[in-house]
Amino acid sequence: MGTIHYEVVEHEDGWTYKVGDVFSERYASHDEARAAAERAAAEQMLPGATEDIEYQDEGGDWHEEISLGKDRPETDVMG
């Protein structure tokens, strides 16, 4: 599993963090956005319960898998 990058950036007259092209809510300061990104990144790495999951792929086919609760990505915070 790869690394998920949380990036702190200026956005809409404030600060936010983003993962890929998805932005979080806006924060008044860089420090607030950085702290929120660090919390989100830490939570992303917490183990969870093993779950059965179902998802539909781009071709419309459904798949079933077991997601192990210990299979968590690495994360980092930039900016």
Backbone as JSON Lines, residues from 0, in Angstrom:
{"i":0,"aa":"M","n":[0.86,-1.18,0.0],"ca":[0.0,0.0,0.0],"c":[0.9,1.23,0.0]}
{"i":1,"aa":"G","n":[0.55,2.24,-0.73],"ca":[1.36,3.44,-0.86],"c":[1.2,4.4,0.29]}
{"i":2,"aa":"T","n":[1.79,5.57,0.12],"ca":[1.71,6.63,1.12],"c":[0.65,7.64,0.72]}
{"i":3,"aa":"I","n":[-0.16,8.05,1.68],"ca":[-1.16,9.09,1.46],"c":[-0.56,10.4,1.92]}
{"i":4,"aa":"H","n":[-0.52,11.38,1.03],"ca":[0.09,12.67,1.33],"c":[-0.99,13.71,1.65]}
{"i":5,"aa":"Y","n":[-0.89,14.32,2.81],"ca":[-1.74,15.43,3.21],"c":[-0.92,16.69,3.0]}
{"i":6,"aa":"E","n":[-1.45,17.62,2.21],"ca":[-0.7,18.83,1.88],"c":[-1.45,20.07,2.38]}
{"i":7,"aa":"V","n":[-0.78,20.9,3.17],"ca":[-1.37,22.14,3.69],"c":[-1.13,23.23,2.65]}
{"i":8,"aa":"V","n":[-2.24,23.91,2.23],"ca":[-2.15,24.93,1.18],"c":[-3.07,26.1,1.51]}
{"i":9,"aa":"E","n":[-2.76,27.25,0.91],"ca":[-3.67,28.39,0.99],"c":[-4.86,28.1,0.08]}
{"i":10,"aa":"H","n":[-6.07,28.48,0.56],"ca":[-7.28,28.18,-0.22],"c":[-8.43,29.05,0.28]}
{"i":11,"aa":"E","n":[-9.11,29.73,-0.63],"ca":[-10.3,30.52,-0.33],"c":[-10.1,31.46,0.86]}
{"i":12,"aa":"D","n":[-9.1,32.31,0.77],"ca":[-8.81,33.31,1.81],"c":[-8.5,32.69,3.17]}
{"i":13,"aa":"G","n":[-7.93,31.52,3.18],"ca":[-7.54,30.86,4.42],"c":[-6.58,29.73,4.11]}
{"i":14,"aa":"W","n":[-6.63,28.72,4.94],"ca":[-5.76,27.56,4.81],"c":[-6.58,26.29,4.85]}
{"i":15,"aa":"T","n":[-6.1,25.27,4.18],"ca":[-6.76,23.98,4.16],"c":[-5.71,22.91,3.97]}
{"i":16,"aa":"Y","n":[-6.1,21.68,4.14],"ca":[-5.23,20.6,3.69],"c":[-5.97,19.83,2.62]}
{"i":17,"aa":"K","n":[-5.2,19.16,1.77],"ca":[-5.83,18.39,0.71],"c":[-5.13,17.06,0.56]}
{"i":18,"aa":"V","n":[-5.87,16.11,0.06],"ca":[-5.36,14.8,-0.32],"c":[-5.75,14.64,-1.78]}
{"i":19,"aa":"G","n":[-4.75,14.6,-2.65],"ca":[-5.04,14.59,-4.08],"c":[-5.7,15.9,-4.46]}
{"i":20,"aa":"D","n":[-6.88,15.82,-5.04],"ca":[-7.62,17.02,-5.44],"c":[-8.76,17.36,-4.48]}
{"i":21,"aa":"V","n":[-8.82,16.69,-3.33],"ca":[-9.92,16.88,-2.38],"c":[-9.44,17.76,-1.22]}
{"i":22,"aa":"F","n":[-10.19,18.84,-0.99],"ca":[-9.83,19.81,0.06],"c":[-10.64,19.56,1.33]}
{"i":23,"aa":"S","n":[-10.02,19.84,2.47],"ca":[-10.73,19.81,3.75],"c":[-11.49,21.13,3.9]}
{"i":24,"aa":"E","n":[-12.1,21.32,5.06],"ca":[-12.71,22.61,5.35],"c":[-11.6,23.66,5.49]}
{"i":25,"aa":"R","n":[-12.0,24.92,5.48],"ca":[-11.03,26.03,5.55],"c":[-10.73,26.35,7.0]}
{"i":26,"aa":"Y","n":[-9.46,26.7,7.25],"ca":[-9.0,27.11,8.58],"c":[-8.45,28.52,8.48]}
{"i":27,"aa":"A","n":[-8.5,29.24,9.59],"ca":[-8.06,30.64,9.62],"c":[-6.55,30.78,9.54]}
{"i":28,"aa":"S","n":[-5.81,29.77,10.02],"ca":[-4.35,29.88,10.02],"c":[-3.7,28.61,9.49]}
{"i":29,"aa":"H","n":[-2.45,28.78,9.08],"ca":[-1.66,27.64,8.64],"c":[-1.5,26.63,9.77]}
{"i":30,"aa":"D","n":[-1.25,27.11,10.98],"ca":[-1.06,26.21,12.13],"c":[-2.29,25.36,12.4]}
{"i":31,"aa":"E","n":[-3.5,25.96,12.28],"ca":[-4.74,25.2,12.49],"c":[-4.9,24.13,11.41]}
{"i":32,"aa":"A","n":[-4.63,24.5,10.16],"ca":[-4.75,23.54,9.06],"c":[-3.73,22.42,9.21]}
{"i":33,"aa":"R","n":[-2.52,22.76,9.61],"ca":[-1.47,21.75,9.79],"c":[-1.85,20.79,10.91]}
{"i":34,"aa":"A","n":[-2.36,21.31,12.02],"ca":[-2.77,20.45,13.13],"c":[-3.9,19.51,12.71]}
{"i":35,"aa":"A","n":[-4.86,20.02,11.94],"ca":[-5.97,19.19,11.45],"c":[-5.45,18.12,10.51]}
{"i":36,"aa":"A","n":[-4.52,18.46,9.64],"ca":[-3.93,17.48,8.71],"c":[-3.18,16.4,9.48]}
{"i":37,"aa":"E","n":[-2.45,16.79,10.5],"ca":[-1.72,15.81,11.31],"c":[-2.66,14.86,12.04]}
{"i":38,"aa":"R","n":[-3.79,15.39,12.53],"ca":[-4.79,14.52,13.18],"c":[-5.38,13.54,12.17]}
{"i":39,"aa":"A","n":[-5.76,14.05,11.0],"ca":[-6.36,13.2,9.97],"c":[-5.37,12.13,9.51]}
{"i":40,"aa":"A","n":[-4.12,12.5,9.33],"ca":[-3.1,11.54,8.9],"c":[-2.89,10.45,9.94]}
{"i":41,"aa":"A","n":[-2.89,10.85,11.22],"ca":[-2.72,9.86,12.3],"c":[-3.92,8.91,12.36]}
{"i":42,"aa":"E","n":[-5.12,9.44,12.2],"ca":[-6.33,8.61,12.24],"c":[-6.35,7.63,11.07]}
{"i":43,"aa":"Q","n":[-5.83,8.04,9.93],"ca":[-5.8,7.19,8.74],"c":[-4.99,5.91,8.99]}
{"i":44,"aa":"M","n":[-4.01,5.99,9.87],"ca":[-3.13,4.85,10.13],"c":[-3.62,3.94,11.25]}
{"i":45,"aa":"L","n":[-4.69,4.32,11.96],"ca":[-5.19,3.5,13.06],"c":[-5.79,2.19,12.54]}
{"i":46,"aa":"P","n":[-5.46,1.09,13.18],"ca":[-6.07,-0.17,12.74],"c":[-7.56,-0.18,13.08]}
{"i":47,"aa":"G","n":[-8.29,-0.94,12.31],"ca":[-9.72,-1.08,12.53],"c":[-10.11,-2.54,12.54]}
{"i":48,"aa":"A","n":[-11.38,-2.8,12.37],"ca":[-11.89,-4.17,12.35],"c":[-11.81,-4.73,10.93]}
{"i":49,"aa":"T","n":[-11.69,-6.04,10.84],"ca":[-11.77,-6.7,9.54],"c":[-13.21,-6.61,9.06]}
{"i":50,"aa":"E","n":[-13.39,-6.17,7.82],"ca":[-14.74,-5.94,7.28],"c":[-14.88,-6.57,5.9]}
{"i":51,"aa":"D","n":[-16.07,-7.05,5.6],"ca":[-16.41,-7.44,4.23],"c":[-16.79,-6.17,3.49]}
{"i":52,"aa":"I","n":[-16.26,-5.97,2.31],"ca":[-16.61,-4.79,1.53],"c":[-17.09,-5.21,0.14]}
{"i":53,"aa":"E","n":[-17.96,-4.39,-0.41],"ca":[-18.44,-4.56,-1.78],"c":[-18.23,-3.25,-2.5]}
{"i":54,"aa":"Y","n":[-17.82,-3.32,-3.76],"ca":[-17.65,-2.1,-4.54],"c":[-17.9,-2.4,-6.01]}
{"i":55,"aa":"Q","n":[-18.27,-1.34,-6.72],"ca":[-18.55,-1.44,-8.15],"c":[-17.38,-0.8,-8.9]}
{"i":56,"aa":"D","n":[-16.83,-1.5,-9.88],"ca":[-15.71,-0.95,-10.64],"c":[-16.22,-0.06,-11.78]}
{"i":57,"aa":"E","n":[-15.28,0.52,-12.51],"ca":[-15.64,1.45,-13.59],"c":[-16.46,0.79,-14.69]}
{"i":58,"aa":"G","n":[-16.32,-0.52,-14.85],"ca":[-17.09,-1.24,-15.86],"c":[-18.47,-1.66,-15.4]}
{"i":59,"aa":"G","n":[-18.82,-1.35,-14.15],"ca":[-20.14,-1.69,-13.63],"c":[-20.21,-3.04,-12.94]}
{"i":60,"aa":"D","n":[-19.09,-3.76,-12.86],"ca":[-19.07,-5.07,-12.2],"c":[-18.89,-4.9,-10.69]}
{"i":61,"aa":"W","n":[-19.59,-5.74,-9.92],"ca":[-19.49,-5.69,-8.47],"c":[-18.45,-6.7,-7.99]}
{"i":62,"aa":"H","n":[-17.75,-6.33,-6.93],"ca":[-16.71,-7.17,-6.34],"c":[-16.91,-7.23,-4.84]}
{"i":63,"aa":"E","n":[-16.53,-8.37,-4.24],"ca":[-16.56,-8.54,-2.8],"c":[-15.15,-8.86,-2.34]}
{"i":64,"aa":"E","n":[-14.73,-8.23,-1.26],"ca":[-13.4,-8.48,-0.7],"c":[-13.49,-8.42,0.82]}
{"i":65,"aa":"I","n":[-12.46,-8.92,1.44],"ca":[-12.3,-8.76,2.88],"c":[-11.2,-7.74,3.08]}
{"i":66,"aa":"S","n":[-11.51,-6.7,3.84],"ca":[-10.54,-5.66,4.16],"c":[-10.03,-5.91,5.58]}
{"i":67,"aa":"L","n":[-8.74,-6.21,5.7],"ca":[-8.16,-6.45,7.01],"c":[-7.99,-5.14,7.74]}
{"i":68,"aa":"G","n":[-8.38,-5.09,8.97],"ca":[-8.29,-3.87,9.76],"c":[-6.87,-3.39,10.0]}
{"i":69,"aa":"K","n":[-5.9,-4.28,9.84],"ca":[-4.51,-3.89,10.07],"c":[-3.83,-3.41,8.79]}
{"i":70,"aa":"D","n":[-4.51,-3.46,7.67],"ca":[-3.95,-3.07,6.37],"c":[-4.13,-1.56,6.19]}
{"i":71,"aa":"R","n":[-3.27,-0.76,6.8],"ca":[-3.4,0.69,6.81],"c":[-2.26,1.32,6.02]}
{"i":72,"aa":"P","n":[-2.53,2.43,5.36],"ca":[-1.48,3.09,4.58],"c":[-0.53,3.91,5.45]}
{"i":73,"aa":"E","n":[0.62,4.21,4.91],"ca":[1.51,5.18,5.52],"c":[0.97,6.56,5.16]}
{"i":74,"aa":"T","n":[1.21,7.56,6.0],"ca":[0.77,8.92,5.72],"c":[1.9,9.9,6.02]}
{"i":75,"aa":"D","n":[1.82,11.06,5.41],"ca":[2.71,12.16,5.78],"c":[1.99,13.49,5.55]}
{"i":76,"aa":"V","n":[2.52,14.54,6.17],"ca":[1.94,15.88,6.05],"c":[3.03,16.79,5.5]}
{"i":77,"aa":"M","n":[2.68,17.51,4.45],"ca":[3.62,18.45,3.81],"c":[3.05,19.86,3.88]}
{"i":78,"aa":"G","n":[3.92,20.82,3.95],"ca":[3.5,22.22,3.9],"c":[3.25,22.84,5.24]}
